[in-house]
Amino acid sequence: MERSEIPMHYASRLNLYDTQKAIGLLKRLFEDTLCGALNLRRVSAPLFVEASSGLNDDLNGVERAVTFDVPAAGRDAQVVHSLAKWKRMALYRYQFSVGEGLYTDMNAIRREEVPDNLHSVYVDQWDWERVIAPRDRNETCLRDTVQRIVDAMCETQTTLRAIFPQLVPLDLMSREVSFVTTQELEDLYPELTPKERENAYVKAHPTTFLMQIGGVLRSGKKHDGRAPDYDDWTLNGDILVWNAILNQGVELSSMGIRVDAETLDRQLTLSGCEDRRAFQFHKMLLSGDLPLTIGGGIGQSRLCLQLLGKAHIGEVQAGIWDEDTIRVCRDAGVILL
């Protein structure tokens, strides 16, 4: 079965050169707008971290990191999966205050990904993190932050359409966000798979924030996995938007209010990850040394695909593709970067 499919009659609205120009402009516009919305400052971030540091994320708990040795240092390193824990440590080290935050370009290799229209082994994100006060560890803060991010995406799309009128026929992204929990989704569509539930809901609510990912639902199953040591499973979620070209929901961002000492202690126990308590990051968090934060990752290629009306992520990022994907795209006249 082919993993990548190009919709019938699909044609890119931008030629190759205009696509490259639009990608660069989109990234500059969105970064500036996001920084203004969340009070973020740009910092440099690592491509890899020391394997024994505990700073790398294991996402759903099963992904293997790309690991290599550094002979000169006598250490093993891992290419990052994301920077969720690293960012929080950086806020501590750089002495950011409440209400201040950082963002960076995150480039990762996720070797377990199965490439298709939306997935690649290469992942590029805007990773951001912001210090919050204890009183802000609540759903109101989470919802407000989600709305600011969605507004930044919509403002970026409006400017792009003014500069590239070829994009005007594409659907405008909705600023109106529908907030729903994974349990509410299961109750609405008990017979569907988690992905089918998302598609059914997002088709009716084109901009959705799906909340509370990681915990076990009343059915005894999880909607999706989440590592136990960065998001609070009761205060996190994904920004999902409807993609009319692919006829499915597309996740643009995973984010959440991060664990505090109490939540980390509980989630490590629930997930059977007691061994992580020995890592420096976890020790500092359990002892209350690290700041309380909210943060997430926003897919750069995903946002480009959505706002530029592309059918395959290979149209907006360079990657390695299987022969079936190359053939399907070639036959449809789709140019992979």
Buried (B, 14 or more C-beta within 10 A) or exposed (E): EEBBBBEEEBEBBBEEEBBEBBBEBBBEBBBEBBBEBBEBEEBEBBEBBBBEBBBBBBBBEEBEBBEEEEEEEEEEBBBBBBBBBBBBBBBBEEEBEBEBBBBBBBBBBBEEBEBBBBBBBBBBBBBBBBBBEEEBBEBEBBBEBBBBBBBBBBBBBEBBBEEBEBBEEBBEBBEEBBBBBBBBBBEEBEEBEBEEBBBBBBBEBBBBBBBBBBBEBEEEEBBBBBBBBBBBBBBBBBBBBBBEBBEBBBBBBBBBBBBBBEBBBBBBEEBEBEEBBEBEBBEBBBEEEBBBBBBBBBBBBBBBBBBBBBBBBBBBBEBEBBEEBBEBBEEBEBEBB
